[in-house]
Amino acid sequence: MPDGLVLVVRLTPRGGRDAIDGIEHLADGRCVLKARVRVAASEGEANAALVKLLARELDVPSRDVALIAGATARIKRIKITGASSILVASLAKLVAIG
């Protein structure tokens, strides 16, 4: 995708800290980015915290990070706007792959 990328994230609310915990392989074969946030999953607070966390960790403005699916689910789809090659490199560095 030339104008950004879409991430599948498994979010743990009330996880004790705001952090990216690497990559997880789900039982159905999908790979997801594991993230945790301090706040509870009420009234969208955990989703907002996830957006802020990803923006901070990938060094993009919060307005470039959008929840596109999974608002009430643990598995979420996040669209990040920007140069996809830079975003992929930042993400790889963040989860220590490649």
DSSP file (Angstrom, degrees, kcal/mol; ACC not computed):
  #  RESIDUE AA STRUCTURE BP1 BP2  ACC     N-H-->O    O-->H-N    N-H-->O    O-->H-N    TCO  KAPPA ALPHA  PHI   PSI    X-CA   Y-CA   Z-CA
    1    1 A M    >         0   0    0      0, 0.0     3,-1.1     0, 0.0    83,-0.2   0.000 360.0 360.0 360.0 115.4    0.0    0.0    0.0
    2    2 A P  T 3   +     0   0    0      0, 0.0    82,-0.8     0, 0.0    83,-0.2   0.735 360.0  50.0 -70.8 -22.3    1.8    3.2   -1.2
    3    3 A D  T 3  S-     0   0    0     80,-0.2    79,-1.2     1,-0.1     2,-0.3   0.034 125.7 -56.8-108.0  28.3    0.0    5.6    1.2
    4    4 A G  E <   -A   81   0A   0     -3,-1.1     2,-0.3    77,-0.3    77,-0.2  -0.938  60.0 -89.8 138.0-159.1    0.4    3.7    4.5
    5    5 A L  E     -A   80   0A   0     75,-2.2    75,-3.1    -2,-0.3     2,-0.5  -0.979  16.9-127.4-152.1 163.1   -0.3    0.3    5.9
    6    6 A V  E     -A   79   0A   0     -2,-0.3     2,-0.4    73,-0.2    73,-0.2  -0.969  25.2-163.3-116.5 127.6   -3.0   -1.6    7.8
    7    7 A L  E     -A   78   0A   0     71,-3.1    71,-2.8    -2,-0.5     2,-0.6  -0.844  15.0-143.1-109.3 145.6   -2.1   -3.4   11.0
    8    8 A V  E     -A   77   0A   0     -2,-0.4    25,-2.7    69,-0.2     2,-0.4  -0.955  29.4-171.3-104.2 123.2   -4.0   -6.1   12.8
    9    9 A V  E     -Ab  76  33A   0     67,-3.0    67,-3.2    -2,-0.6     2,-0.7  -0.933  24.0-150.5-122.5 136.2   -3.5   -5.5   16.5
   10   10 A R  E     -Ab  75  34A   0     23,-2.7    25,-2.4    -2,-0.4     2,-0.4  -0.929  27.9-158.7-102.0 110.9   -4.4   -7.6   19.6
   11   11 A L  E     - b   0  35A   0     63,-2.6    25,-0.2    -2,-0.7    23,-0.1  -0.757  15.1-163.7-100.2 134.3   -5.1   -5.1   22.3
   12   12 A T  E >   - b   0  36A   0     23,-2.0    25,-2.1    -2,-0.4     3,-0.6  -0.931  15.0-155.3-112.7 105.5   -5.0   -5.9   26.1
   13   13 A P  T 3  S+     0   0    0      0, 0.0    27,-0.2     0, 0.0    25,-0.2  -0.386  78.2  24.7 -73.9 160.3   -6.7   -3.1   28.1
   14   14 A R  T 3  S+     0   0    0     25,-2.3    24,-0.3    23,-0.1    25,-0.1   0.888  78.6 150.8  50.5  43.7   -5.7   -2.6   31.7
   15   15 A G    <   -     0   0    0     22,-3.3    23,-0.2    -3,-0.6    -1,-0.1   0.320  64.0-110.4 -88.7   7.4   -2.3   -4.2   30.8
   16   16 A G  S    S+     0   0    0     21,-0.3     2,-0.3    22,-0.3    22,-0.2   0.061  90.4  24.2  91.1 -27.2   -0.3   -2.3   33.5
   17   17 A R  S    S-     0   0    0     20,-0.1     2,-0.7     2,-0.1    -2,-0.2  -0.976  83.5-101.3-159.8 164.6    1.6   -0.1   31.0
   18   18 A D        +     0   0    0     -2,-0.3     2,-0.3    19,-0.2    19,-0.2  -0.865  65.3 132.4 -94.4 115.0    1.4    1.3   27.5
   19   19 A A  E     -C   36   0A   0     17,-2.4    17,-2.6    -2,-0.7     2,-0.5  -0.997  58.3-120.4-161.0 156.0    3.6   -0.9   25.3
   20   20 A I  E     -C   35   0A   0     -2,-0.3    15,-0.3    15,-0.2     3,-0.1  -0.916  24.7-168.8 -97.9 127.0    4.1   -2.9   22.1
   21   21 A D  E     -     0   0A   0     13,-2.8     2,-0.2    -2,-0.5    14,-0.2   0.191  38.4-108.7-107.4  15.7    4.8   -6.5   23.0
   22   22 A G  E     -C   34   0A   0     12,-0.6    12,-3.2     2,-0.0     2,-0.4  -0.629  55.7 -29.8 100.3-155.8    5.9   -7.9   19.7
   23   23 A I  E     -C   33   0A   0     10,-0.2     2,-0.4    -2,-0.2    10,-0.2  -0.835  49.4-166.0-109.2 141.2    4.2  -10.3   17.2
   24   24 A E  E     -C   32   0A   0      8,-2.7     8,-2.7    -2,-0.4     2,-0.6  -0.979  15.3-139.2-127.0 141.1    1.8  -13.1   18.1
   25   25 A H  E     -C   31   0A   0     -2,-0.4     6,-0.2     6,-0.2     2,-0.1  -0.890  23.6-145.8 -98.2 120.2    0.6  -16.0   16.0
   26   26 A L    >   -     0   0    0      4,-3.2     3,-1.9    -2,-0.6     0, 0.0  -0.369  26.2-105.9 -81.2 164.2   -3.1  -16.7   16.5
   27   27 A A  T 3  S+     0   0    0      1,-0.3    -1,-0.1     2,-0.1    -2,-0.0   0.789 119.7  58.7 -59.9 -29.6   -4.6  -20.2   16.3
   28   28 A D  T 3  S-     0   0    0      2,-0.1    -1,-0.3     1,-0.1     3,-0.1   0.387 122.8-103.2 -84.8   6.1   -6.1  -19.4   12.9
   29   29 A G  S <  S+     0   0    0     -3,-1.9    -2,-0.1     1,-0.3     2,-0.1   0.263  78.5 131.8  96.1 -12.1   -2.7  -18.7   11.4
   30   30 A R        -     0   0    0     -5,-0.1    -4,-3.2     1,-0.0     2,-0.4  -0.414  50.0-137.9 -73.6 150.3   -2.8  -14.9   11.4
   31   31 A C  E     - C   0  25A   0     -6,-0.2     2,-0.3    -2,-0.1    -6,-0.2  -0.911  25.4-177.2-105.1 136.7    0.0  -12.8   12.8
   32   32 A V  E     - C   0  24A   0     -8,-2.7    -8,-2.7    -2,-0.4     2,-0.5  -0.933  30.9-113.9-131.6 155.2   -0.9   -9.8   14.9
   33   33 A L  E     -bC   9  23A   0    -25,-2.7   -23,-2.7    -2,-0.3     2,-0.5  -0.785  34.3-138.4 -83.9 126.9    0.9   -7.0   16.7
   34   34 A K  E     +bC  10  22A   0    -12,-3.2   -13,-2.8    -2,-0.5   -12,-0.6  -0.761  30.1 169.1 -90.7 130.9    0.5   -7.4   20.5
   35   35 A A  E     -bC  11  20A   0    -25,-2.4   -23,-2.0    -2,-0.5     2,-0.3  -0.972  16.1-163.8-138.0 153.7   -0.2   -4.2   22.4
   36   36 A R  E     -bC  12  19A   0    -17,-2.6   -17,-2.4    -2,-0.3     2,-0.3  -0.988   3.5-169.5-136.0 147.8   -1.2   -3.3   25.9
   37   37 A V        -     0   0    0    -25,-2.1   -22,-3.3    -2,-0.3   -21,-0.3  -0.940  26.5-129.4-132.8 157.1   -2.5   -0.1   27.4
   38   38 A R  S    S+     0   0    0     -2,-0.3   -22,-0.3   -24,-0.3    -1,-0.1   0.842  80.7  84.3 -73.2 -35.3   -3.1    1.0   31.0
   39   39 A V  S    S-     0   0    0      6,-0.1   -25,-2.3     1,-0.1   -24,-0.2  -0.225  82.6-106.0 -76.2 159.5   -6.7    2.2   30.6
   40   40 A A        -     0   0    0    -27,-0.2     2,-1.7   -26,-0.1     6,-0.5  -0.366  33.3-105.4 -77.7 161.0   -9.8    0.1   30.8
   41   41 A A  S    S+     0   0    0      4,-0.2     2,-0.4     5,-0.1    -1,-0.1  -0.426  76.1 125.6 -85.9  62.1  -11.8   -0.8   27.7
   42   42 A S  S >  S-     0   0    0     -2,-1.7     3,-2.0     1,-0.1     4,-0.1  -0.980  74.4  -9.5-127.0 136.6  -14.7    1.6   28.4
   43   43 A E  T 3  S-     0   0    0     -2,-0.4    -1,-0.1     1,-0.3    -2,-0.1   0.789 122.7 -61.2  53.0  34.3  -16.1    4.3   26.2
   44   44 A G  T 3> S+     0   0    0     27,-0.1     4,-2.4    -3,-0.1    -1,-0.3   0.542 101.7 128.2  78.0   6.4  -13.3    4.0   23.7
   45   45 A E  H <> S+     0   0    0     -3,-2.0     4,-2.3     1,-0.2    -4,-0.2   0.904  73.5  48.4 -63.9 -41.2  -10.6    4.9   26.1
   46   46 A A  H  > S+     0   0    0     -6,-0.5     4,-2.2     2,-0.2    -1,-0.2   0.890 111.2  50.8 -66.8 -38.3   -8.5    1.8   25.3
   47   47 A N  H  > S+     0   0    0      2,-0.2     4,-2.3     1,-0.2    -2,-0.2   0.921 111.0  48.3 -63.6 -43.5   -8.8    2.5   21.5
   48   48 A A  H  X S+     0   0    0     -4,-2.4     4,-2.2     1,-0.2    -2,-0.2   0.898 111.4  50.4 -63.6 -40.1   -7.7    6.1   22.0
   49   49 A A  H  X S+     0   0    0     -4,-2.3     4,-2.5     2,-0.2    -1,-0.2   0.878 109.1  52.0 -65.4 -37.6   -4.8    5.0   24.0
   50   50 A L  H  X S+     0   0    0     -4,-2.2     4,-2.8     2,-0.2     5,-0.3   0.921 108.4  50.6 -63.7 -44.2   -3.8    2.5   21.3
   51   51 A V  H  X S+     0   0    0     -4,-2.3     4,-2.4     1,-0.2    -2,-0.2   0.931 112.9  46.3 -59.1 -46.2   -3.9    5.2   18.7
   52   52 A K  H  X S+     0   0    0     -4,-2.2     4,-2.5     2,-0.2    -1,-0.2   0.905 112.2  51.3 -63.1 -41.9   -1.7    7.4   20.8
   53   53 A L  H  X S+     0   0    0     -4,-2.5     4,-2.9     2,-0.2     5,-0.2   0.942 112.3  44.7 -61.7 -49.2    0.7    4.5   21.5
   54   54 A L  H  X S+     0   0    0     -4,-2.8     4,-2.4     1,-0.2    -1,-0.2   0.902 113.0  51.5 -63.8 -40.7    1.1    3.6   17.9
   55   55 A A  H  X>S+     0   0    0     -4,-2.4     5,-2.2    -5,-0.3     4,-0.6   0.932 113.9  44.4 -60.8 -45.5    1.5    7.2   16.8
   56   56 A R  H ><5S+     0   0    0     -4,-2.5     3,-0.7     3,-0.2    -2,-0.2   0.944 115.7  45.8 -64.2 -48.6    4.2    7.7   19.4
   57   57 A E  H 3<5S+     0   0    0     -4,-2.9    -1,-0.2     1,-0.2    -2,-0.2   0.828 119.2  40.3 -67.8 -32.2    6.1    4.5   18.7
   58   58 A L  H 3<5S-     0   0    0     -4,-2.4    -1,-0.2    -5,-0.2    -2,-0.2   0.408 108.4-123.5 -97.2   1.7    6.0    4.9   14.9
   59   59 A D  T <<5 +     0   0    0     -3,-0.7    -3,-0.2    -4,-0.6    -4,-0.1   0.920  67.0 126.3  57.8  50.0    6.7    8.7   15.1
   60   60 A V      < -     0   0    0     -5,-2.2    -1,-0.2    -6,-0.2    -2,-0.1  -0.917  68.1 -91.0-128.1 157.7    3.7    9.8   13.2
   61   61 A P    >   -     0   0    0      0, 0.0     3,-2.0     0, 0.0     4,-0.2  -0.390  34.5-119.6 -65.9 147.7    0.9   12.3   14.1
   62   62 A S  G >  S+     0   0    0      1,-0.3     3,-1.8     2,-0.2    -7,-0.1   0.819 112.6  65.9 -56.6 -31.6   -2.1   10.8   16.0
   63   63 A R  G 3  S+     0   0    0      1,-0.3    -1,-0.3     3,-0.0   -12,-0.0   0.703  94.7  59.3 -65.6 -17.9   -4.3   12.1   13.1
   64   64 A D  G <  S+     0   0    0     -3,-2.0    17,-2.9    16,-0.1     2,-0.5   0.441  94.0  75.5 -89.0  -0.1   -2.5    9.6   10.8
   65   65 A V  E <   +D   80   0A   0     -3,-1.8     2,-0.4    15,-0.2    15,-0.2  -0.958  62.5 174.0-115.2 122.9   -3.5    6.6   12.9
   66   66 A A  E     -D   79   0A   0     13,-2.7    13,-3.1    -2,-0.5     2,-0.6  -0.991  32.9-130.2-135.9 136.1   -7.1    5.4   12.6
   67   67 A L  E     +D   78   0A   0     -2,-0.4    11,-0.2    11,-0.2     3,-0.1  -0.724  29.9 171.6 -77.7 120.6   -9.1    2.5   13.9
   68   68 A I  E     +     0   0A   0      9,-2.8     2,-0.3    -2,-0.6    10,-0.2   0.597  61.5   8.3-110.0 -14.2  -10.9    1.0   10.9
   69   69 A A  E    S+D   77   0A   0      8,-1.4     8,-2.5     1,-0.1    -1,-0.3  -0.970 105.2  42.9-161.6 149.5  -12.4   -2.2   12.5
   70   70 A G    >   +     0   0    0     -2,-0.3     3,-1.1     6,-0.2    -1,-0.1   0.779  49.5 159.0  90.0  29.2  -12.8   -3.9   15.8
   71   71 A A  T 3  S+     0   0    0      1,-0.3   -24,-0.1    -4,-0.1   -27,-0.1   0.828  85.0  26.8 -54.8 -34.7  -13.9   -1.0   18.0
   72   72 A T  T 3  S+     0   0    0      3,-0.1    -1,-0.3   -25,-0.0     2,-0.2   0.315 111.8  84.1-111.1   7.8  -15.4   -3.3   20.6
   73   73 A A  S <  S-     0   0    0     -3,-1.1   -62,-0.1     2,-0.2    -4,-0.0  -0.638  78.5-125.1-107.4 165.4  -13.2   -6.4   19.9
   74   74 A R  S    S+     0   0    0     -2,-0.2   -63,-2.6   -64,-0.1     2,-0.5   0.851 100.0  65.7 -75.0 -35.5   -9.8   -7.4   21.2
   75   75 A I  E    S-A   10   0A   0    -65,-0.2     2,-0.3   -67,-0.0   -65,-0.2  -0.796  74.4-179.0 -90.9 124.8   -8.5   -7.8   17.6
   76   76 A K  E     -A    9   0A   0    -67,-3.2   -67,-3.0    -2,-0.5     2,-0.5  -0.885  26.5-138.1-126.3 152.7   -8.4   -4.5   15.8
   77   77 A R  E     -AD   8  69A   0     -8,-2.5    -9,-2.8    -2,-0.3    -8,-1.4  -0.961  23.7-169.4-110.1 127.3   -7.5   -3.2   12.3
   78   78 A I  E     -AD   7  67A   0    -71,-2.8   -71,-3.1    -2,-0.5     2,-0.5  -0.962  11.0-152.2-121.0 129.8   -5.6    0.1   12.3
   79   79 A K  E     -AD   6  66A   0    -13,-3.1   -13,-2.7    -2,-0.4     2,-0.5  -0.890  10.4-167.3-100.9 127.4   -4.8    2.2    9.3
   80   80 A I  E     -AD   5  65A   0    -75,-3.1   -75,-2.2    -2,-0.5     2,-0.3  -0.971  10.5-147.8-118.0 120.2   -1.6    4.3    9.4
   81   81 A T  E     +A    4   0A   0    -17,-2.9   -77,-0.3    -2,-0.5     2,-0.3  -0.653  51.1  70.9 -88.3 140.7   -1.2    6.9    6.8
   82   82 A G  S    S-     0   0    0    -79,-1.2     2,-0.6    -2,-0.3    -2,-0.1  -0.904  92.2 -24.5 148.2-173.5    2.3    7.8    5.5
   83   83 A A     >  -     0   0    0     -2,-0.3     4,-2.4     1,-0.2     3,-0.5  -0.574  55.3-150.8 -70.2 113.3    5.2    6.5    3.5
   84   84 A S  H  > S+     0   0    0    -82,-0.8     4,-2.8    -2,-0.6     5,-0.2   0.849  91.6  55.4 -60.6 -36.8    4.7    2.7    3.7
   85   85 A S  H  > S+     0   0    0      1,-0.2     4,-1.9     2,-0.2    -1,-0.2   0.898 111.4  44.5 -64.5 -38.5    8.4    1.9    3.4
   86   86 A I  H  > S+     0   0    0     -3,-0.5     4,-2.4     2,-0.2    -2,-0.2   0.906 114.1  49.8 -70.1 -42.1    9.3    4.2    6.3
   87   87 A L  H  X S+     0   0    0     -4,-2.4     4,-2.6     2,-0.2    -2,-0.2   0.910 110.8  49.1 -63.5 -42.4    6.4    2.8    8.4
   88   88 A V  H  X S+     0   0    0     -4,-2.8     4,-2.7     2,-0.2    -1,-0.2   0.913 111.9  49.0 -63.8 -42.5    7.4   -0.8    7.7
   89   89 A A  H  X S+     0   0    0     -4,-1.9     4,-2.0    -5,-0.2    -2,-0.2   0.906 112.5  48.0 -63.9 -41.0   11.0   -0.1    8.6
   90   90 A S  H  X S+     0   0    0     -4,-2.4     4,-2.1     2,-0.2    -2,-0.2   0.906 113.1  48.2 -65.5 -41.5    9.9    1.6   11.9
   91   91 A L  H  X S+     0   0    0     -4,-2.6     4,-2.1     2,-0.2    -2,-0.2   0.915 110.3  51.0 -65.6 -43.8    7.6   -1.3   12.7
   92   92 A A  H  X>S+     0   0    0     -4,-2.7     5,-2.4     1,-0.2     4,-0.5   0.906 112.0  47.4 -60.4 -41.8   10.3   -3.9   12.0
   93   93 A K  H ><5S+     0   0    0     -4,-2.0     3,-0.5     3,-0.2    -1,-0.2   0.889 109.9  54.2 -65.6 -39.3   12.7   -2.0   14.3
   94   94 A L  H 3<5S+     0   0    0     -4,-2.1    -2,-0.2     1,-0.2    -1,-0.2   0.876 117.9  33.4 -63.8 -40.4   10.0   -1.7   17.0
   95   95 A V  H 3<5S-     0   0    0     -4,-2.1    -1,-0.2    -5,-0.1   -72,-0.2   0.323 110.9-120.1-100.9   7.5    9.3   -5.4   17.1
   96   96 A A  T <<5 +     0   0    0     -3,-0.5     2,-0.3    -4,-0.5    -3,-0.2   0.917  64.1 134.7  56.6  52.7   12.9   -6.4   16.3
   97   97 A I      <       0   0    0     -5,-2.4    -1,-0.2    -6,-0.1    -2,-0.1  -0.867 360.0 360.0-122.2 162.1   12.4   -8.3   13.1
   98   98 A G              0   0    0     -2,-0.3    -5,-0.1    -5,-0.0    -1,-0.1   0.448 360.0 360.0  55.8 360.0   14.1   -8.3    9.8
